[in-house]
Amino acid sequence: MSTEQFLDLEAAQSIRRVSFKTAKVVPGFVSGTHILIVSGETACINMKVRLSPLIYISCPEYWGIEVIGELQDGHCIIGIVPTKFTVSRQLNGIIGSKGIEVLGAKQSKKIKVAGGCKSAVSFQAAPVKL
């Protein structure tokens, strides 16, 4: 399946973007790598929160990374106090030409990160000689 065909599929309805409080990028363990760390709160004690990068055909300035929540049982069990979450993700291969943009339910945050893709790069197969 091509990226274009994948993007034409209907979007999932069982996940949603969730709000976050903090988002920061720290150096990875290997030189030249980066890790995104996002923290926040959710009302549902059974919500699984993760970071999901958007899909692009060409290099964006800021690569969008969604903070998404999933209710695997289909309903929210509300706690007495909000449930805190911290999630992280390596950024290898998902950094735009200027950095990343963390996308939450009601806010977003652009973070400049070096070493991303080049916006002038195009992906085209070379002709095959017979």
N, C-alpha and C positions, 0 to 999 in steps of 0.2 A: 504494500500500500504506500502510495506517495504521500508527502506532506500535504499537498493540495487536497488529496482525497480525504485524508484524516481531518483536515480543517472543515471540510464540508459535512462531516457527521454532526448529528444533533448533540447539543451540549447536555451534560449530566444535570439532573435536577436534585440529586441527593447530597450535594455539597454546596457550601456557600463560602464567600469570603468572610473572614472574621476580623474584627478590629485588633490592633496591636498597640502596645505602649512604647516599646523601644525596638530599634533595629540598628545593628552596627555590623561592620565588616572588620574582621581581625585577620592577621596573617595566619596562613596555614602552617603545618609542620614542615612541609617541603618549601624551599625557597621559591618565591614567585607565585604561590598559591594563596587563596583567600577563603575564608569561611564566613557565611552570613549567620548571625544570631538574632533571633526575634523573640520578644517576650510580650505577654499580655495576660488578659483574663477572659474567661468565658463563663456564662451562667450555667452551662450544661456540664455536669461532672463526668458524663460519658462521651464527651466530644473528643475525637482524635484530631489534633491540629497538625498540619504539615505545610511545607513550603513547596510550591509547584511552579516551575518556570513556564512562561508562555512559549509558544512555538512561533518561530519566524522563518520566512523564506530567505530574507537577507538580513544583514547585520543592522540592528537598531542602535540608536545613540545610547539609550538606557534599556537594558534587558529587563522586562517585567517579570517579577516573581510574586505570585499570589500567596497570601496567607489564607489557607482554606481549612474549614472545619467539616468533619464528616460525622454524622450520627449513624453508626452502623446498625442500630436497632430501629431506626426510623422515628425515634422520639427523643425529646430532651428531658433528662432527669435533672431538675433544678436543685442545686445545693443550697445550703443555708447561707454560705458566703461564696463569692465568685471563685472559680477554680483557676489557679495560675498555671500558665504554660510557658515553656521555653523550648524552642525548636531551632535546629541549625541545619545548614546544608553547605557542602563544598560548592564553590562557584566555578570549578573547572568547566570551560566550554559554554558558560551561560553569562558572560559579561559582554555588554554592548561596547561600542567604540568609546563611550565616555564612562560607563559604569552600569549600575543596576537601579531599578525602581521597585521598592517593596510596595505591594498593592494590598491594602486592607479593605474592610467593609466601608469605611467612611473617610479614609485618609490614604495618602501615599507618601513615600519618602524616597527621593533620589539620593544615591550615594555614589560619589565618584570613585571608581576603581580602575587602576592601571592594568594593562595587559589583556584587554578585551579584543573582540574581533575588529576588523577594519571595515569601515562602511563602504569603501571603494571596491571591496572584494566581490566578485561575482562567481557563481558556481555554474560552470558550463563544461560539459564533457568535451574532450578533445576528439576531433574526427579520427575515425579508424581507417588505416590504410590497408587495402586488400592486396 
